[in-house]
Amino acid sequence: MFSYNLQLAINSLKERMSLTVLTVVTIAIGLGLYTTVKTIGYQSSQIPLPHKSQNIYLVQMDNREITAENIDEPMEMVDFTYKDTINLMELAIPGVSQTFFWSTYGILNVEEQNITPIRTRGGVTSSVFFDLVEMPFVYGQGWDKAADQSGQAIIVISKLMNDQLFGGVNSVGQTVRIGTNMLTIAGVYDDWENTRKFYNRSYGTGRPDNYFIPYSYALNLNMPRSAVFDCWAENASISRSFRTKNKEQLLNSECAWITFWAEIPNDELLTQYKQQLNNYVASQKSLGRFPREIKTYVTNLDEQMAFINANNGYIQTFSLIATLFFAVCLLNAIGIMLAKFMRKTKEVSLRRALGAKKFTIINQYILEVIIIGLIGGVLGILVAYLGLEGMMRIRLYASDYTMRLEDIVHYYQLDTVMIFQAFITSVLCTLVVSIYPIWRLCNIPPASQLKSQ
């Protein structure tokens, strides 16, 4: 029976081929745009380090002056001051890993005269950082804890920098310059598809850091600090100068600018850690600091990404537009299907008069609609692929090609999840929009059509 209905469905599709094609194209275009936007949203919302994202925490303390506005949302709280960073690093709990980060920038160069210097972004951190973010290394490794304190001139560079400055060979042990300062390469890390650059709280995409240096060395050489400085009123007027000047004043100030992270493997240690934070703030209050109510936050990556995704107005707006456009396409498909099916009223009336059951006829047309949905799904995925390619090129153009294609391509890729979802959406939506045309066709009284013959 299935093969018979399938043959009837195929024959029906061939009749009035123009209407069949128009239905498929309408569904494919709507589905393609919808899948394009949903894929971008889906890929950009992926949680970094998903296997341990619940154990990686952003740590914050409210050190602001008493006149500051109230903040209830953890993601709006300020970062750490330098003195709090150093103090908390010394208050370690066994089993808890802590690190911190701030951004910098510089010009990388080598002794070879024919190698063009490269201006790029970098990071300042501690040795624990590489294990916490699970940095993949091609050559070498990160520096050890001793380099954190000693101010050793050491650097970890990206595979991109290694390819451009050293031709891709193992450069561990060789030297590279940042400005006029010579540093020894400790490791080269591989292309790192971090879905979001969470560790500096930008949660940005497509602009990776290309080197990392120890914090003690960066401070000794007064490397530029690319950060947001949340300062008390006494330092607010000169906060911009802290990027390159007034280092000692910054380090001893109440300016918050360092992002602090902890990897806490279980709830018991998390409870201890939160208590330690509160105890630390209480001890600092006795010294005249932290004038506000004790307020600390320990927020894991899952919670951070939930907040970021919920407040991503760009994706939400385009998702709404794509959904409405898809709905319009489906409404148009209803009209086209109605026009196509209503031409078969005499045929259906004759079959019913000869004893065909309504259920049998409905099954035939549902099978026809499923075929339309599958074809529309295939074409919709093709449209989505082209749409994603176009969106990726637009983003590269908008960035004046300061981004690399390799750094953003994974945000514009269809994976098996999105392809499967596109097929299911296409078939289900096609079935939904076919309900009225099929119901209309199968509920016309046969006598009204046969009398006219």
N, C-alpha and C positions, 0 to 999 in steps of 0.2 A: 504493500500500500504506500509505503514511504517513497519507493522509486517512482510509482505512478504519480504521486503528488509532486515529486521533484520535477518530473518531466513536464507536468502541467505548469509549474511555477516558472520553469525555464522558458517554455513557449510563451507564457504571459509576459515575461520580461522582454522577449524579442518583439512582441507586438507594441506598437507605439514606442519604438526605441527612444525617440527624442524625449518623451516624458520620463522614461526610466533613467536616461543619462542625466536629465535635469534634476531629478530627485537625488541621484547619487552625488552629483556635483554640489548641490545645495548642502547636503549633509556633510560632505567632505570638507568644504570650506569652513563651515561653522565649527566642525570638530577640530580642524587643523589649527584655527586661531585659539580655540579653547585649550587644546592640548599644549600649544606653544607657551601660553602664559602659565598654565598649571605646571608645566615642566620646569620653567624658570623658578617659580615659587617653591616647587618641591625640592629642586637641587640646592637652592640657596638656603633652604630651611634645615638642611641636614645638620645633625649635631656633630661637632668635632669629637674625635676620639670616642665614638659611641660605646665601646666596650667598657670604658671606665669614666664616662662623662658624669656619672652620679657621684664620683669620688673626687673630682677636681673642683675646687672651690675658689671663688673670688672672695677675698677677705677685705672688709671695710670697717672703719671706725669713724664716728662723728667727732672730729676734733675741731669743728668750726667754732667761731666766736659766738657769743651769746645772742648777738643781734641778727644772726643768719636766719633765713626762712626755714620753716619746718620741712622735712623731707620724710615721706612715708614709704616711698618706693625704693627698694635696695639699689636698683640699677641707676638711680639718680644721685646716690651718695658719692662723696668725694673719695679719692684714692688715699694713699699713705703719704705722710711726710717722710723725709729721709731718716730722721732720728727714730721715728716709730718703726721704720723698716729694719734698721740695724738692731734696735732693742728686741723686736719680736723674733728676728732670726736667731738671737741668742737664747730665747726662751723655748727651746725645742722640746717637743714631746716625742718619745720613742715611737716609731712607726709612722710618724707624720713627716712628709717632705714639704719643705717650704722654699719658694723662690720668688723673685720679683723681676720687674721689667720696666724699662723705659726706652723710647725710640730715639734714634740718632740718625745722622746722615754724614756722608763724606765722599771723597774722591779716592777710589782705589787705583793704584798704579804699581807697576813693577819696574825693575831696572832695564828691561828690554826696551830700547828706544822706539821700536816700530809698533809697540802695543799702545793703543789709545787709552788714556785714563778714563775711568768709568765713574760717573757720579750716581750714587745709589743710596737706598735706605738700609739701615742696619738696626741692631738691637743691642742694648746693654743689659746684662743679666748675671746670674750666678751659675755655678756648675750644675746645680740640680735641675735647671731648666730643661736640659736636653733629655733627661730621663722622664721628666714629667710630661713633656709633649711628645715623647717617643720619636725623636728626630732620627730619620733614616740616613745613615752615613754611607758614602761611597768609599771614602778613604779616611783613615784616622778615626778620631772621636772628639768629644768635647774636652775642655780642660778639667783639671781636678780641683778639689776644694782649696788646695794650697795657693793656686793661682788667683782665687777670689781675694785673698788677703794680701798677697805679695805685690799686686800691681804689675804682674808679669805682662810683657808685651806679646800677647798671644791672641789669635783670631781663629774663628771658624767661618768658612766661606761657603757659598752655595755652589752647586754644580755649574750653574750658569756663569758665575764669576771665574770658576776654575777653567771652564772651556774657553772663555774669552781672554783670560790673562795668561793661562799656562797651556793652552791647546788640549785640555782634557786629561793630561797625564797626572799621575799621583804627585801632588804638590805639597804633601805634608812635610814639614821641615824647612820648606822654602819661605822666603820673606815677601811681604807685600807692604806697600806704603798706604797710609791714610793721611793725605796731605804730605807732611814731611816726616811723619812718624813711622818707623819700621816695626812691623809685627811679624811673628813667626806663625805659620799656619799649623794648627793642631788637627784640623779635620775638614773634610769636604762633605757637606750633606747633599743628599739626592733631591731631585724635584719633589716637592712636598705639597701634595694636593690637600691642603688644609681648607676645609669647606668655608671656614670663617677665621679671620685673624683675630681670635678671641683674646690672645694673651696681652694685647695692648688696649683692649676694650673698644677698639674701633669696629670690630666685627666686620671689617671690610673684606672685599674680594678682589683678586686680580693684581694686587701690588705687593708681592712678597718681599720680606726682608732678605737681603743678600749677604749679610755677614752679622756675626755676633762677637762681642768683646766683653771681657770681665769688667764688672762695675768699678773696681778699685783703679784699674788702668784708665778707664774713661774719665773718672774724677780727677786722677792725678794729672792727666793731659788736658783737662777741661774740654772734653769733646762736646760738641753742641748737643743740646737736649731738646728734642722735638716732643713737647708735652703740653698738656693743659695744666696751668698752674692755678689752683684754687687757693688763694691767699687771703689772710686777714687784711683788714683795711690798712694797717700800717705798711704793708708791702704791696698792696694792690696796684699802686701807681708805677711800680718798677717791675712788675711781674714779667712783662715781656722781655726785659733784659736778662732774666734768668736763663734764657735759652743759651746764651754764650758768655754772660758776664755775672759778676756778683755771686760767684759759686759759694763762698763761705757763708755769705748772708743767707743764701737759699738753703744750705744744709742745716743751718741752725734756726730756720724760720718755721712758722706754722703753715707753710704752703704745702698742700697735698698735690702730688704729681707722679707718684710711683705706684704702679699696679702690682698688687701683692697676691700670690697664689699659694694654695696648699693642697696637697693630695692626702686625703684622709680616708683610709680603707674601710672603716666600719663606723657604726652609729655610736658605739661606746667611746671611741677616740674622738668622734665629732663632739660629743657632749663635753668631754674633757677640754677639748680645744676651745669651745665657746666659753667655758668657765674661765679658762686661762686668759682669753681676750678681755672678758669683763674684769677680771682681777687686775690685769695690766692697766686698763683705763682707770680703774679706781685708784691704783697706786700713783698714776700720773696726775689725777685730780688733786691728790694731796700735795703735789708739787706746784699746783697753780695752773695746770694745763687742763684741757677738756672741760671747759666751763659749762657745757650743756649737759642734759640728762644722758646717762650712759646708754649708748645705742651702738651695737655692733651687728654686722651682717656677715654671714657665711653662706654664700649662694653658689650652688653647683651649676655646671654647664647646662644641664637640662632646663633648669629654671631660668637661666639667662637667655637661652635661645627661645624659650616660650615667650618671654617678654619681648625680645627683638622681633620675632615673627608676628606677634599680635599687634605690634606697632609699626609694621612695615607698610606705610601708607601707599607707597609706589606699587607694590605687588597687589595690595588689596584693591586699589583703584582699577588697575588693568584687569585683574581677575573678574571684577564686577562687569566691566565693559565686555570682556570676552564671553562671559556667561550670558549677558543680555543679547549679544550678537548671535550666539549659538541658539538661544531661544527664538529669535526672529527667523533664523534659518529653518528651525524645526516647524515653526508656524507656516512658513512658505511650503515646506515639504508636505504638510497636511493638505494644503490646497492642491498641490500637484498630484498627490496620491488620490485625492478625491476625484479629480478630473480623469485620472487614468482608470480608476476602478469603476466609476459610474458609466463608462463606455461598455462595461461588461454586464450591465443589468439584464439585458435580454438573454444572454448566454446563461447567466446564473438562474434566471427565472425558469428557463427551459429545463435546466438540470434538476431544479427543485421539483418541477412539475412531473419529471420522469422518476422521481423518488429519491434523489440525492438528499442526504441529510444536511442540515445547516452546519452541523459540527464539522462534517467532512469538507465543506466548501471553505469554512473558516480556517481549517488546518492548512489547506492549500495556499491561501493568501498569506497566512502567517509565515509559511515557509518561504514564500516569495519575498516578504518583507525582511526576513532574516538574511536572505541572500543580498538584498539591497544594503542592509546594515553592514554586512561583512565587507562588501566591495567599498562602501563608503568609509569603513574603518581603515582599509588599506590605503585608499587615496588620502584620507584625513591624516594618517601618519606621515605620508609623503609630504603633504602640505605643512604639517608641523615641523618636519625635518628642515624644509626650506625656510620656514619661518624662524626657526632657531638659528639657522645659519645667518639669516638676515639680521636678526637681533644681535648676534655676536659681532658681526661686522660693524653694525651701527655703534656698538659700545667701543670697539677699537677706534673707530673714526672719532667718536666724541672725546676719547682720551688723547687725541692727537698721536695715536700709536705709541704712547709711552708705556702701554701695557703689552705684554706678549700674549699671542694666541694661546700658547701652551698653559698660561696661568689662569685662563678663564674658560677654556673649552669644556671642562667638566661641568660647568654651570649651564651649559646649553646642549647637553647630550640626552637623547632618549635612551632610557634603560628598559629592562624587561618589565619593570613595575609600571612605567608610564605607557608602554606599548600595550600591555595587557589591559590596563585601565581604559585606554582609548578604544580598544575593540569592544569591551564590555559596554562602555558609554554609547558607542555607535549603535550596537545591536539593541540595547534596552531603549534608547531614545527613539530609534526607528520603530520599534514595536509600540511604544507609547503613542507616537504621532499617527500610527496606522489604525488605532482602535476605532476612531470615529469613521474614517472611510470604509473600513471593513464592516462595521456595524451598520452603516447606512446601506451598503451594498446588499448585505444579507437580510435586511429587514424590509425590503421592497416587496409588496405582495406580487407573487408570480402572475396572478390573473390580470393585473393592470398592464403588464408588459405583453402578455400573450394575446390579449384582445386586440392590441394595435397591429398585430401581424396579419 
